[in-house]
């Protein structure tokens, strides 16, 4: 038994216009017409429509659906599987970007998604800021850092990132050359690290810097952040910070 186009459209939750479009592009051509010339869809036509709507729900393009239905082959399924995987990866990438923006906004950093590549490159500081908020959220240093960073532009963040990478690379170069952590060159970079924090985030005294140094070696997350420049760099920096404090105090 065949049905008129309006009945088929309502049954499958689509519009008559959509069915006419499918017919116009040759994707779904009803097999029957009544005496008055109206389209009538057979059971086979409706089964094809169900398949079309299913594949559309999977994101398959209309031109590809026709090929899948009319000439099914392993290569066609593989192509669609690969295309679906790419769509999922792209969607996950977009979701990660919005998650990053949301995490940054929780700590007062107001950058748009399109600002993130220039500001942070491929890094995702949002998770670090969220962790810092949990650890230091009730301190004066946190309040000051939030006040300052809320005003920073993407160019400011790019400068901060460049300075951090430069310090990390210079420290790693000394470490690879087996320069002791208490060497004046290492102590100078440790002091530059303190001044970087002091300039961009919050007043960082040398005792406070020493407290941070203990976190760099005791917290795996901080350790991993510094050790990306070279294995053991977190401990090397902590040693240079300790040596700087000793030298300053006259020890």
N, C-alpha and C positions, 0 to 999 in steps of 0.2 A: 504494500500500500504506500502510495506517495503522498507527500504533504505540500501545501502551498508555502511560499517563501516566508510569509508572515508567521505562520505557525512554527516553522523550523527556527526562525530567528528567535522567537520568544522561548522556545524549548531550550536553546543553547545559550541564551543570555547575550545575544549579539543583535546588531541592527540589520535591518533589511539592506541598508546602504552598504554595509560591510559585505554581505553575501553577494550583492551586485558587483562589488569591487573584485571579490575573489573570482567571479565569473568572467569579468572583463579581462583579467590578467591570465585567464586560463587555468587557474588553480583549482577551482571547484565549479564545474559546469553541470547543472542539473540535467538528469537524463530524460526527464519527461516534461511535457507541457499539456495542459488540458485543452478542451475544444476551443476555449476562448484565448488560448495562447499564453496563459499564465504558467510560470515556472512551477514545477512540482519536483520535490526532492525524494528520491527513493531511499530505502534503508541503507544501501551502499553509499549513496551520496552523504547521508548523515554520518555514517561511520568515517568517511573521509574528512568530513567537517570536524568530527571529534579529534581526529589525528592532527589536523591543521591547528586547531585551538590548543592542543596539548603542546605541540612543538613551539607555537608562538609563546606559550607560557614559559618555555625553556629558553626563550630568547633567540630562536633560530629565525633567520631572515626568510621572508616569503619565497624568494627565488630558490632558496636552498630547500625549503619544505617540499616544493614540487619535485625536486630531484630525489629527495629521500623517499617520497611516496611512490614515485614512478619507476625509479631505478635504484632500489636499495642495494648497497654494497658495503663491504667492510671499510673501504677508504672513506666513504661518505660519513659513516658513523664515527670514525676516528677523527675526521676533520671537525665534526660538530663537538665531539668530546674535548678536543684541544681548544676550540673556540670558547666553550663553556668554562674551561679552566682559566683561560685568559680573562674572561669577564669577572670571574670570582676573584682573581688576583687583583684586578683593577679596582673592583668594589672594595676589597679589603684594604688596598692602599688608600683609597679615598676615606674609608672609615678611620684608618690610623691617623690621617691628617686631621680629621675633625676631633678625634680623641686628644690629639696633641694640642690643638687650639683650646679645647675645653680645660685640659690640665693647666695650661699656661694662664688662662683667664681666672682660674681659682686662686692664683697667687698674684693677680693684678697685672699680668703681662698681656697687653691687648694688641695682638698682631693678627692680621687676617691670614687665612690659609696660604694665599699666594705670596705672603711675605716670608714664610718659613724657609724656603730654599735659600734665599739670599741671607737671611738672618743666621741660620744654623747649619746650612749645608745639608748633609744627610743625617745629621744628628737629631735626637729627639730628647731635648732637655725636659720636656713636660713631666716625665716620670721621676726625674731627679728633683724637680721643684716640688712635686707632690710629696716625695719622701722627706725633703728638707722641711716642708711645712709641718709634717707630723712630728719631726724631731725638734725643730727650733721655733715652731709657730707662736710660742708664748714668750719669746725673748725680745729684748730691745733691738738686737742685731737683725732679727727677722723683720721687725716692723720697719726698720730703716732700709733694709734691702728691698722690701716691697714698695716703699715710698719711691726709692730711686728708680727701680726697674720698671715701674708703671709708666715712666716717662720716656723710656728708651725706644728709639726707632729701630727698624730692621738694620739700618746702617750701623747704629750703635752696637747691636748684638753681633753683627759681622765683625766689627772691630774687636769686641771682647773675645769672640771665638778665635780670631787670628792671634791675639796676644796669648791666649791659653795654649794654643797649638805651638806657637813659637817657643814659649817657655818649656813645654814638655819635650819638644825636639832637642832643645839645647841641653837640658838636663840629661836626656837619654844619650846624647853624644858624649857628655862627660863620663857617664856611667860606663858606656861601651869602651871608653879609653882608659878605664880603671882609675879615674881620678877619684880620690877619697871624698866622702861626703863632707868632711870637715875642711876640704881645700877652699881657699878664698874664692875660687871661681864658682864652686857649688854653693857656697854661702851667699855669694852675690845674687845668684839666680833664686835662691830661697827667699832672699829679701825682696827681689823683684816680684815674686809670687805673692808675698804679703802685701806689697804696695798695690798690686793688681786688685786684690780683694778690697783693700782699703779705698781705692779710687772708685771702683764700680759698684760695690755692694754695701759695705758697712765698715765703720771704723774697726780696724783689725790691729790690735796691739800685739806685741811679740808674745806675751803669755797666751793670748787668745789663739795666735797662730800655732803655738805649741799644742794647744788643745785640739786644734783641727788636725795637726799632724798625727796625733794618736788615733783619730778616726780613720785617717788614710790607710793605716796598717791594720786596724782592728775590724773595720767594716768591709766585707768582701765587695760591696758595690763601689765604694770609693777606691778600693785597691784596684779593681778591674778598670775603673775610669783612668787612673794614671798608668797602669801597666800596659795599656794599649800602645803606649809609646815605646815600651820595652819591658820585658819581664823584670820585676823587682823595682820598678821606678818609684812606686809609692813608698817603699821602705827607704830608698835612696833619698827622696825628697824629705821624708820625715827626719832622716839623719842629718841632712843639711840644715833643716830648720832648727833642730836641737843644737847643732854646732854653732849656728848663728846666735842663738839665745845665750849660749855659754860664753862666746866671744864678746858679746855685748855687755854681759854682766862682769866681764873681767876674769872668767874662770880659765 
